[in-house]
Amino acid sequence: MTSKSYWDGQFCIVTGAASGIGLATAQLLSDNGATVLGLDKSKNVGSDANVFSENKNFYRKCDLYVPEDIEKVFAEFKNSKLAGLFNVAGLPTNGLGIEETSVSDWDRIINVNLRAVFLTSKYSLPLFQIMRLMLHQKVG
C-alpha cells in the first residue's frame, strides 16, 4: 500500500524553476504528485528539466523584474486552486562589494529578490483564497 503525499493533486507555483534550487523544488513537488507551474526569466528550461515535459506541469517565461510579466502569468491561472507558492528565484551580488555594485545592478537585485516576492505573494492570494473556500465548503 502506498501512502498519499500531502502534495498529491495540489497546484504549486515555483519561481526560478529553470535551474538550481528552483528546478529541484519543482521536481520534488512533481514527484510527490503536485501539478507545478514553473516561472523563470529563461525562455527554455535546461536539459535536466524533464519535470516540465510532463503533461501535468506548466512552464512560463516570466521576468520577475517586470511586474507586468508576473501579473500576466497569475491572470492566466486565476481560476486555479493554489496550495503552495515557492519563491526560489534570486539574483546574487556575484561577490561584488558595495563599491563595485552599480545602482542599476542593486535595483535589479532588490526588484527580483524582494519586490518580486511581494508581487507573486500579492497575486497568489486570490488563488489561495479559492483553495481555502473550497476546503471550507468541502467541495472538490
N, C-alpha and C positions, 0 to 999 in steps of 0.2 A: 504494500500500500504506500503510495507516495503522498507526502503532505503538501498541501497547497501553500504557496508562498503568499505573503502579505501583498506583494505587487502583482500577483496573478490577475489579469484582466483590468488592471489600473492604467490610466493615462498619465504619463510624466513628460516634462519638458526639461531638457538638459542644454545649457549653453556651453560653448566651447567644445562641441561634440565631434569636431573633425579629427581631433588627435589628443594624445596625452590623457590626462585625468578625466576630461570630459568624455572622450571616446570610451574609456574604461568604465565610466559610470553608466553610460548609455548601454554598453554591452552587458553589464551586470544586471541592470534593470530588465533588459530584454530577456536575458537568460532566466530570470525569475518570473517571467510571464507578463511583464508590463509592455504596453504599447508606448513607444518612445518617439517624441518629436525632438530631433537634434537641431540645434541652431549654431551656426558658425559663420564667420565672415568669408571663409573659403567657399568657392563655388562647388568644389568637389571634395569629398572626404578622401582620406588616404586609402591606400590599397588594403590596409588592415581593417578597414571599417565595414566588415561584412554585415554588421548589425543593421545597416540601412539598406541592404539589399533584400532583407526580409520584408514580405508584403505588409506585415502589420505595423511597421515603423515608417516614420517620415523624416526627411531631412530638408531644411530650408536654409538657403543662404540668407544671412541676416547680419549686417554690420552693426554691432551693439553700440558703435559710436554715433549711429544715425537713429534718432528717436522714431522717425517715420518708418524705418525698417522694422523696428520692434512692434510698433502699433499695427502695422500691416499683417505681420505673422499672427499676432494674437487675434486680430479681427477674423482671419481665415479660420481659426479654430474656436470661435466664440461660443459655439454650442457644445463644446467638449466638457466632460466632467474631469477636472484636473485633480489628481491625487498627490502629485509632488512636483515641485519646481526646484531644480538643482542648478544654481548659479555658479558654474565652474569656470567660465571664461575669465581670463585676466591677462593683463599686459605687465611684463616685467620692466624694471628700470634698466635692465642689461648691465647692472653693476656700476652705472654712472653715478657719480656724486652729484650733489646739488649744483656745484659749479659748472658741470658739464651738461646738465639737463636743461634743454630749452623750454621756454614757456609753452610752446605748442606741443612738445612731447609730453610735458607734465599734464596739460589739458587733456590730451588723448588718454593718458593713463588713468586720470581721475574719471573721465567720462565713461570709460569701459569698466573700470574696476568698482566704481561707486554709483554713478548715475544710471548705468545700465541695470544694476541690481535693483535700484529703486524702480525703474520703469518696468522691468519684467515682473517685479512683485506687484506693482500697481495694476498692470494689465492682466495679471493672472487672478486677481481677487474675484472678479465675476465668475471665472471658471471654477474656482474653489467653492464659491457660493452655490453654484449649480450642484456640485457634488454634495455639499452639506445639506441642501434642501432635499435631495433625493434620499440621502441616508436618513434624514429626519422623518421623511414620509414613507421610508422603507419601500421605495419604488426602484426598479432596476435600472 
